[in-house]
Amino acid sequence: AASIVLATFLAAVGALGRLSSNAIINAVASFYVSFFRGTPLLLQLLVWYLALPQVGIILDPIFCAIGALGMNYGAYMTEIFRAGIQAVPLGQREAAAALGMSSRTAFLRIVAPQAFRIIVPAIGNDFVAMLKDSALASTVALQEIVWRARNVGQKEFKTLQTFMIAAMIYWALTIIFSTFQNRIEKRLAAGDRNKETKG
C-alpha cells in the first residue's frame, strides 16, 4: 500500500515534469523514467539495501522495499499518466479557457478527471504486478510472504506446502485487488453513461 501511494505520487509529478515546457524539469523527469525503467527492480532493491549503507544511509528493509517498488513502478506509471493527460482532447482545455478558467483550474476540474478514467485500467494492472513483485523483497531479508514460506518450509521440511500457501495468498490478494479495480471501472463507466443520457 505504501509503495502504491509513493508510485502514484511520483507518477503524477513525473508526468507533469515530462509535459513541462521547462527544459530542466523535463530533463529530470525524463532521466528518472529512463533510469528506473531501464534497470532491473532486483538491482534497485539491492542498491537500497546494500549500496546505500556504504555512503552512510542505512534503512530498515521495509523502507528499502517500499522505496524500490515505489520508484520503479512510479517510472512506469509516469508514462501512463502522461499518455492519459495527452489523450484528453485539446478542445476541452480550449473550452475551459473560453469559460475563463485558469490553466490550473482547467487541469484539476476538466483534464485530470478525464485522464483518470483513461488510466485506471493500466495503473490497476501495474498495481497487481507490483503486488506480485513485492516477493522480491525477500532478497533484502524482509520477512514477507515468500521469506516466511521458504524459512518455515525448510525448517519443517514442507517447502512444497508452504510455497503453495504463499501462492494462494498472492492469488487471493490479486483477486481482491482486481475486483476493487473492476468496481472502479464500472462506476466510472456508469458515470459516463449518465452524462451521455443527460446530454
C-alpha positions as CSV (number, residue, x, y, z in Angstrom):
1,A,0.0,0.0,0.0
2,A,2.8,2.4,0.9
3,S,4.6,1.6,-2.4
4,I,1.3,2.3,-4.3
5,V,1.0,5.7,-2.7
6,L,4.6,6.5,-3.4
7,A,4.4,5.3,-7.0
8,T,1.2,7.3,-7.7
9,F,2.7,10.5,-6.3
10,L,6.0,10.0,-8.3
11,A,4.0,9.2,-11.4
12,A,1.8,12.3,-11.1
13,V,4.9,14.5,-10.6
14,G,6.9,12.8,-13.3
15,A,4.1,13.1,-15.8
16,L,3.7,16.8,-15.2
17,G,7.5,17.1,-15.5
18,R,7.5,15.2,-18.8
19,L,4.9,17.6,-20.1
20,S,6.6,20.7,-18.8
21,S,8.0,23.2,-21.3
22,N,10.8,23.9,-18.8
23,A,13.8,22.1,-20.2
24,I,15.4,21.3,-16.9
25,I,12.3,19.9,-15.3
26,N,11.6,17.9,-18.4
27,A,15.1,16.5,-18.5
28,V,15.0,15.5,-14.8
29,A,11.7,13.7,-15.3
30,S,12.9,12.0,-18.4
31,F,16.1,10.8,-16.7
32,Y,14.0,9.4,-13.8
33,V,11.8,7.5,-16.2
34,S,14.7,6.2,-18.3
35,F,16.9,5.1,-15.4
36,F,14.3,3.3,-13.3
37,R,12.6,1.7,-16.3
38,G,16.0,0.7,-17.8
39,T,17.4,-1.1,-14.7
40,P,16.1,-4.3,-13.0
41,L,13.9,-3.9,-10.0
42,L,16.0,-6.5,-8.2
43,L,19.1,-4.4,-8.7
44,Q,17.3,-1.3,-7.4
45,L,16.3,-3.3,-4.3
46,L,19.9,-4.4,-3.7
47,V,21.2,-0.8,-4.2
48,W,18.8,0.4,-1.5
49,Y,19.7,-2.4,0.9
50,L,23.4,-3.0,0.2
51,A,24.9,0.0,-1.6
52,L,23.3,3.0,0.4
53,P,24.9,1.9,3.7
54,Q,28.3,2.5,2.0
55,V,27.5,6.2,1.9
56,G,26.1,6.3,5.4
57,I,22.5,5.7,4.6
58,I,21.2,2.7,6.5
59,L,17.5,1.9,6.1
60,D,15.2,-0.7,7.5
61,P,14.5,-3.5,4.9
62,I,10.8,-2.5,4.7
63,F,11.7,1.1,3.7
64,C,14.2,-0.3,1.1
65,A,11.4,-2.4,-0.4
66,I,8.8,0.5,-0.3
67,G,11.3,2.9,-1.9
68,A,12.5,0.5,-4.6
69,L,9.0,-0.7,-5.6
70,G,7.6,2.8,-5.4
71,M,10.3,4.4,-7.5
72,N,10.4,1.6,-10.1
73,Y,6.7,1.5,-10.7
74,G,6.4,5.3,-10.4
75,A,8.6,5.4,-13.5
76,Y,6.4,3.0,-15.5
77,M,3.2,4.8,-14.4
78,T,4.7,8.2,-15.3
79,E,4.3,7.3,-18.9
80,I,0.7,6.0,-18.3
81,F,-0.2,9.3,-16.6
82,R,1.4,11.3,-19.3
83,A,-0.4,9.4,-22.1
84,G,-3.7,9.7,-20.2
85,I,-3.3,13.5,-19.9
86,Q,-2.4,13.9,-23.5
87,A,-5.4,11.7,-24.5
88,V,-7.8,14.4,-23.3
89,P,-8.8,16.4,-26.4
90,L,-7.2,19.9,-26.7
91,G,-10.7,21.3,-27.3
92,Q,-11.5,20.5,-23.6
93,R,-8.8,22.9,-22.5
94,E,-9.8,25.5,-25.0
95,A,-13.4,25.4,-23.9
96,A,-12.3,25.8,-20.3
97,A,-10.1,28.7,-21.2
98,A,-13.1,30.3,-23.1
99,L,-15.1,30.0,-19.8
100,G,-12.4,32.0,-18.0
101,M,-10.8,29.1,-16.1
102,S,-7.2,29.3,-15.3
103,S,-4.8,26.6,-16.5
104,R,-4.6,25.1,-13.1
105,T,-8.4,25.1,-12.5
106,A,-8.9,23.6,-16.0
107,F,-6.5,20.8,-15.3
108,L,-8.0,19.9,-11.9
109,R,-11.6,20.1,-13.0
110,I,-11.6,19.2,-16.6
111,V,-8.4,17.4,-17.7
112,A,-7.5,15.3,-14.6
113,P,-10.9,13.6,-14.1
114,Q,-11.0,12.6,-17.7
115,A,-7.4,11.4,-17.7
116,F,-8.2,9.4,-14.5
117,R,-10.9,7.4,-16.4
118,I,-8.4,6.6,-19.1
119,I,-5.5,5.5,-16.9
120,V,-7.4,3.4,-14.3
121,P,-7.2,0.0,-16.2
122,A,-3.5,0.4,-16.9
123,I,-2.4,1.6,-13.4
124,G,-4.6,-1.2,-12.0
125,N,-2.6,-3.7,-13.9
126,D,0.6,-2.1,-12.7
127,F,-0.6,-2.3,-9.1
128,V,-1.3,-6.0,-9.5
129,A,2.2,-6.5,-10.9
130,M,3.7,-4.6,-8.0
131,L,1.8,-6.8,-5.6
132,K,3.4,-9.8,-7.0
133,D,6.9,-8.2,-7.4
134,S,6.8,-7.4,-3.7
135,A,8.0,-11.0,-3.3
136,L,11.4,-9.7,-4.4
137,A,11.7,-8.0,-1.0
138,S,12.6,-11.4,0.4
139,T,16.1,-10.8,-1.2
140,V,16.8,-8.0,1.2
141,A,15.9,-10.1,4.3
142,L,12.4,-8.6,4.6
143,Q,10.2,-11.1,6.4
144,E,7.3,-11.0,3.8
145,I,5.3,-13.9,2.5
146,V,7.9,-15.6,0.3
147,W,10.6,-15.2,3.0
148,R,8.4,-16.9,5.6
149,A,7.3,-19.6,3.2
150,R,10.9,-20.5,2.4
151,N,12.1,-20.4,6.0
152,V,9.2,-22.3,7.6
153,G,9.3,-24.8,4.7
154,Q,12.9,-25.5,5.2
155,K,12.6,-25.9,8.9
156,E,9.6,-28.2,8.7
157,F,10.7,-30.0,5.5
158,K,7.4,-28.9,3.9
159,T,8.6,-26.4,1.2
160,L,6.0,-27.5,-1.3
161,Q,3.2,-26.9,1.1
162,T,4.5,-23.5,2.3
163,F,5.1,-22.3,-1.2
164,M,1.6,-23.4,-2.2
165,I,0.2,-21.4,0.7
166,A,2.2,-18.4,-0.3
167,A,0.9,-18.7,-3.9
168,M,-2.7,-18.9,-2.7
169,I,-2.2,-15.8,-0.6
170,Y,-0.8,-13.8,-3.5
171,W,-3.6,-15.1,-5.8
172,A,-6.2,-14.1,-3.2
173,L,-4.7,-10.6,-2.9
174,T,-4.6,-10.3,-6.6
175,I,-8.3,-11.3,-7.0
176,I,-9.3,-8.8,-4.2
177,F,-7.4,-6.0,-5.9
178,S,-8.7,-6.9,-9.4
179,T,-12.3,-6.9,-8.0
180,F,-11.8,-3.5,-6.5
181,Q,-10.3,-2.2,-9.8
182,N,-13.3,-3.6,-11.8
183,R,-15.7,-1.8,-9.5
184,I,-14.0,1.5,-10.0
185,E,-14.0,1.0,-13.8
186,K,-17.7,0.1,-13.8
187,R,-18.5,3.2,-11.6
188,L,-16.6,5.4,-13.9
189,A,-18.3,3.9,-17.0
190,A,-21.7,4.3,-15.3
191,G,-20.9,8.0,-14.7
192,D,-20.0,8.4,-18.4
193,R,-23.3,6.8,-19.5
194,N,-25.3,9.0,-17.2
195,K,-23.6,12.1,-18.7
196,E,-24.4,10.9,-22.2
197,T,-28.0,10.3,-21.2
198,K,-28.4,13.7,-19.7
199,G,-26.7,15.2,-22.8
